[in-house]
Amino acid sequence: MRTGEIFDLALRCYQRLGWTYLKLTLVPALFCFAAHLFDTQVLAPSLFVTSNAGNLGVQLGEVITAIALGMFVGGPLFMLGLSWSTCVVAQLVSDTIVGNVPSPAASVAAARRSVFRVFAVNLYQTLIASTGLLVSAGLLIASGYLTKMTGNDTAVAGVVALVGTLGLVAGGIIFLVVSCRYALAPSIAVIENARVRTCVKRSVMLQSSLGYHPSGTGSVFGLMLLCGLFWLLFVGGVSTALSLSGAHHFLTNAFTNLPLGGLLLKALELAPAFLGVWTIIPFWATALTILYYERRVRLEGYDIEALAADVWRTDLQARFEL
């Protein structure tokens, strides 16, 4: 299948199983959204505020602390929610593709069995993909420290800053490439019940080009763009509609004098972003699971293998009846 056909099939699966997706991924979506709020509302603003403007050591310590909190608090929280959602959706889509009746109970059982393995796969993927960005950020921090220590008399700090800036661009490209090549690893962990390194190697192999079969990384990159575009259109569209219609002003006046009115108003303001997270993650997992089977059909002849197994089961049943 082409990339557009994969997305079309993912949308049809979503139409068929969407309510089941949403019921089983509500709590994981809350985990992902909490991590998103923690990183954007708490940590990101703290990067531009310091308690001691005259002490570079204190500033560097604050930046490193904020990055560490994002990596060890927000990151694992988001990955936990993403991993559970991936397990549930991958099992449901896999059952649909192979001809079994999708079972919510079986998908939850698969999530309990595979969630920590998928979490490890997501963590490994993120660490490898972010290596260039982390090194570049370290170089930029080092350039600020060198500027403070040596002043403007030497060009060492400037060279380090230039290398760090160029490294951010290169690191961003590396992040996209590695993420696309490792994208099938979570689905492999659920469906094939394989170890972390095996999942990663299998993903790289399935995403590689072979003969006249193109690479599958373009499909993943297109999926990233599609999900990002949907996020912007949905969240931005709802926010713009509320502002233009005057609903935001009306809700502000309505909740001002109510108990916990400020909290309720903030919840309503964040609702579009949460709905975006809640609906996009299952679609992402659905499309990647379909792409996993598509790559197996292309490179491994999975359709022939499945047909042969079905014929063998039918033959055994016929023999038993005789």
N, C-alpha and C positions, 0 to 999 in steps of 0.2 A: 504494500500500500504506500501511496504517497503521503506526504506530511498532512495535506488537507484532508485526505481520507481518514487518517488516524484521528485527527481532531473531530471529524464528523462522527466517527464511531464512538469516540469518547463522549460526545454530547448526547448521542442516543442512549448510551449506557447510563449517563447521568439522568436523563429523562425517565428511564425505567427504574433506576435504583436510588434516585436522588433523595427521596424521603427517608429511606433506610440509611443512606450516608449521613444525613443531617442528624438523625436521632442518635446514631452511634458515635458521632464525632463532636457533639456539642461540648462536652467537658474538655477533650483535647484542644478544641478551638479556643476555649477560655484560657488554657495554659499558653498557647501560642500568642494570643492577644495580650495576655499579662506580660509576657516577655517583650513584646513589641512596645507596650507602654513604658516598661521599665527602661528600655534602651533609649527611646525617643523623648520621653517626658522627664526622666530623671538623670540619666547618664549624659546624653548628648548636650544639654544645657550646661552641665558642670564642666565640660571641656573648655568652655569659654569664660569661666569664672574662677578666680583664685583668691585664697585667703591672705596671700602675701605677695603683692606685686613686685616687691624688690628682691625676693629670694628665688633664684632660678631653681635651686635644689627642691624647694617646697613645691614649685610649679610642676616640675618633672615628676615628683612623687604623686601629686594629685592626678596628673594625666595617666600615669602608669596604673594607679589605683582604679581610676574610672574604667580603663580598658580591661583590667583584670576582673572587675565586677561584671562588665558586659560579657566577658568570655565564660566566667564561672558561675554566674547567676542567670542572666538573661538567656545566654546561649543554651545551656542544658534544659532550661524550662521550655524553650521553644522546640528543641529537638525531641523532648519527651512527648509533647503534644503531636508533633509531626510524625513521630515514629508510630504511635498508636493509631493515628488516622491512616497512615500508609498500610499498616498491617490489616486493618479492617477492610479498607477499600480494595487492596490487592487481592485478598481472599475472595471477596464478592465478585470482582471482575474476572478472576481466574475461573471460578465456578461457572460463570456465565459463558465464557469463551469455550471451555472444554465440554459444555453441554450438561453440566450438573445444575440442580436447582439451587440458586443462591440462598444461603441460610445465615441469618444474622447470628444465631447461636454459634455456628461453626466459625464465622468470621471473628467473633469475640474470643473463642477458644484459640484461634490462630494468633490473635493479637497477644494473648497472655503467654503463648509459647514463644513468640518471636520478637516481642517488643524490645527487649534488652539487646538482642542481636542487631536489630534494625537501628537502635539508638547508637550502638558501637559503630555501625557502618556509617551513619550520618556524621558522627563525631570524627571518624577517621577521614572521611571525605572532606569535611570542612577544614580540618587542620592541614591536610595536604594542599588543598586549594588556596588557603589563606597564607601559606608560608611566605610568598613574595610580598604580600601586603604588610605582614608583621615585620619582616626584615626592613622594608622601606620605612615604616613608621619608626622603627628603632633608629634608623639612620637620620631621620629628621629630628628626632629628640637629641641624638648625639650632636648634630650640627648646632642646635641651640646651646648646648652645653659648651661646645668648643668656642662658639662666639663669645660666650660669657667669660671663658677662661683666657682666651688669646686676644680678644678684642677684634678690631678690623684691620690689624696689621698684616695678617696672613690670609691666604686664600683657601686654607684647608677646610674651614667651616663651610665656605661657599661651595667648594667641590663636593663635600659630603651632602650638603643640602640639594645640590643639583642631581647627584646620583640617587638620593632618596626620592626626589620628585619624579624622575624618570622611572624609578623602580615602582612607584605607585601605579603608573600607567601600565607598565609591563606586568605588575602583579595583578591588576584588574583583568587583563587579557588572560593570564594564566588561570585565574580563578574561574573564568567562564569556560575555558577549554577543559580544565580538570573536572568541573562540575558536570559538563555535558558528557564526558567520557565515563564518569562514575555514576551517572544518573540512574541506571538500571539496577545498581547494587541493592537498594532496599527491596525492590520487588523480587529479586533473586533470593534474598535472605528469607522472605516469606514463602515463596512458592517452592524453592528447591531446598530450603532448610540447610543452607550451606554456611560455612564459617565466614568470618569477616573478610579475610584476605582472599578467600576463594570467590566471594561475591564480587569483590573489586576486580579481580582478574577476569572473571566471567563478563562483567560489565564492559571492561575495556575491549575484550575480544568481540563481544556482540556489537559494540558500537563502531568497530573498525570496518573499513571498506575491504571488499574481497572480490576481485575480478571486476565484473560489470556492476556489482552491487555497491552503491555508494555508502558512505559512512552515515551512521544514525545521529551524529552530533548535531547536524543541521535541524533535525526534527525537535531535539530538546531545546536548542536555542530559539526556534520558532515558538515552542511552548512557553518559554520564559517571556518572550515578547508579548504573546497573547494574554498570559495571566497578568503581566504588568499593565497592559493596556486596559484590560477589564477592571483592574483595581482602580486605575486613574479615572476611567469613565464612570464607574459606579460611585466611588467615594466622592470624587469631584462633582459629578452630576447631582448627587443628592444634596451636597453642601450648597452648590450654586442654586438649585431649585428652592431650598429653604430660605436662602438669602433674598432671592429675587421676589419670592411670593410674600415675604414679610412674616413667614411662619416662625423664623428664629426670634424675631422681636416679640411676636405674640407669646411664644413659649417662655421667653425670658420674663416677661411681665406676669405670666400666669404662675410661674414657679417661685417668684421672688419671695412672696410672703408665706409660702407653705413650709411646714417642717421638713428639713432635709431637702429644701427646694434646690439649693445649689448643687447638691450631689445628684439629684434626679436630672437636672438640666445637663450636667456634665455627662451623665450616662446616655442621655438622648443624643448629645453631640458626638459621642464615641460610637453609637450604635451602627452607623454606616460602615465605619472601619472594621468593626467586629463582624458584621454580616459579610463583608468582603473576604475576610480571613476564613470564615466558616464555610463559605461556598467555594472558594478558589482551591483550598487544599485538597478536597476530595476530587475535584476535576484534575488537578495536577497528578495525583496518584493514579487516577483512572487512565489518563493518557499514557503515563509511563508504563503501566502494566500492559496496556495494549501494544505499545511499542516493543516491549520485551518479547511478546509472542510474535510480533511481526518480524523482529530480527531473528528469532529462532527459526521461523519458517523460511526466511531468506537464506540464512547461512547454514542451518542444520537440518533442513527438511522436516521440521516438526510436524507439518500437516500430514506428510506421508507416514511418519511414525505413529501419529494419533489414529490415522485411518487403519493402519495395520493392526494396532491394538484393538480397535473397535471390531474389525473383522475377526480377529482371534477370539474375542469374547463371544461374539455371535456364533462362531463355529463351535466353541465349547458348549454353549447353551443348547445348540441343535443336537450335538452328540448326546448330551445328558437327557434330552427329551426322547431321543430314540432308545 
